[in-house]
Each structure stands twice: as structure tokens, then as C-alpha cells.
Amino acid sequence: MIVEVVGGADQRPEVRVVDTDDLSRVVLALGEVTDEEADQALRDAGLGRLADGDSALLDVEALRTAAGPAAAGGDGSARFDELVGPLRDEADDGMLRVPVQSAAGA
């Protein structure tokens, strides 16, 4: 699963959750946006925030909702729980600490 922050309409960054069928990983992919723009876009979307230049903290339930049917109910829910379990950062209220990479490399 990839959370993307990319330049949007009127140069306002957009947040999208893509590759929701791939529950083997979660990454934050940044397009041509500054760290400040990415952080604000994540906060505005209710998905989380940048922790530093190398990682982000994502809200588990907001991510599950954004992932839609792939992470809800039955096998998808169990696979989502398996994915997020080891990524939960107990120091940050159980949010997911995920790596940040370039959108081109996602």
C-alpha cells in the first residue's frame, strides 16, 4: 500500500492511497512537494504527519478507511492487521511509522 502526496490542482498537494491490494508493505511516497507541504497535506487528510525526513507517522484507522474494501472485513482485515502490527510505534500512540521515499521510486 502506498500513501502518495503529490502536486495537485492549483499546486495544492493531494494525498492518495494507492496499491491497496498490496498489503505486504506501507510507504509514504512524496512527489514534488516540500516536507512542510507533505506534512500539512497528511494532517489535512487526517492520515498522519511527517516524523522526520525519513519516516512518517500514519493513523491506523484512517489508513484502514482510506484503503477501503481491501483492508476491511474477512481476509483483508486480517492481512491489514498483520501488516500494521510490527509497524506500530508505541512511543507515538500506536501510529504506524513508515518509510518516506520519492514517488518515482514507489
Stockholm file with secondary structure:
# STOCKHOLM 1.0

chainA/1-106         MIVEVVGGADQRPEVRVVDTDDLSRVVLALGEVTDEEADQALRDAGLGRLADGDSALLDVEALRTAAGPAAAGGDGSARFDELVGPLRDEADDGMLRVPVQSAAGA
#=GR chainA/1-106 SS CEEEEECCGGGCCEEEEECTTCTTCCEEEECSCCHHHHHHHHHHHTSEEECSSSEEEECHHHHHHHHGGGGSSHHHHHHHHHHHGGGEEGGGTTEEEEEEEEGGGC
#=GC SS_cons         CEEEEECCGGGCCEEEEECTTCTTCCEEEECSCCHHHHHHHHHHHTSEEECSSSEEEECHHHHHHHHGGGGSSHHHHHHHHHHHGGGEEGGGTTEEEEEEEEGGGC
//
